[in-house]
């Protein structure tokens, strides 16, 4: 690691996106921990990203911040005092350096300016724009397709930080692991497969249509005899209730009743998870559960696909692909055109794959 960074004792890691983005940064965070074993690593992240607090062992602290430049719906009222308060808070911490993680097409400069105003002496990020003095070291990623895990590792590699593995890191609490192990045992009965279905997404255009989920659930029960667990947030519970009312064997709805630690522990007990391109897709991957990803073509799949587990990526190419929109104007044709049988077959294939045992990962 470069000398001036080797001396850092208080390091701020900035990843202001959603939960999945934070999980995809954990291999890079782990590399930093390996190179700076005595440093204190603090993550500055969104409210949803802050759920990883105490579940990523490499982090010492997490600070939640709803940055206005990361608000897609413009829901945050204009309130400069919020930013002034965060700048003062970061100043009090006395950070030696900041590393800003961003996605493709996302500018690092607003976060760099926040760190600059907070008096953080070293500021490292990738930028295709001229950063002026906002960055003390400017990184350029290779001009080729890269997964977000690779982007994070490449960013810290610009500081001569070598990789220390590339697994996603999320460690549920021991009590939650035991609780979900017992819960899954009662559901599995005589050996039925357990399949998690995650209905929602913070981005509506990435959400698999509810009527299609009804058909998928029926097919999974009929073809595989699977026990179904519906996961989601509290706001998605009513939607799942509506889906379940159309099913003879509705499964179990745990939406709104699990913390992130409990969700991770529950997904670890499932044979496969069926999700959209959303945070729980990466939660499942982090606990080594195979994923059927109903992956809307709003974003390039090669950047966001499930990492480090067996998976199947399901969609159909459409003229409007890679649209980066929040609301789909075309009735989600990239998802609706996927046959129900294809979803069931993908789940059956993944149930049969040999996956790493959770006990080995967390031992």
Secondary structure, DSSP 8 states (H G I E B T S, - for coil): --HHHHT-SEEEEEE-S-HHHHHHTHHHHHHHHHH-TTSEEEEEE-TTGGGGTTTSTT-SEEEE---GGG-TT--S---HHHHHHHHHHHHHHT-SEEEE---TT--SHHHHHHHHHTT-SEEEEE-SS--TTS-SEEE---SS---HHHHHHHHHHTTT-------------HHHHHHHHHHHHHHHTTT--EEEEE---SSGGGS--HHHHHHHHHHHHHHH--EEEEE--GGGHHHHHHHHTT-SS--EE-TTS--HHHHHHHHHHSSEEEEESSHHHHHHHHTT--EEEE--TTS-HHHHS--SS-EEEE----TT-S---SS-SSTTHHHHTS-HHHHHHHHHHHHTS----HHHHH-
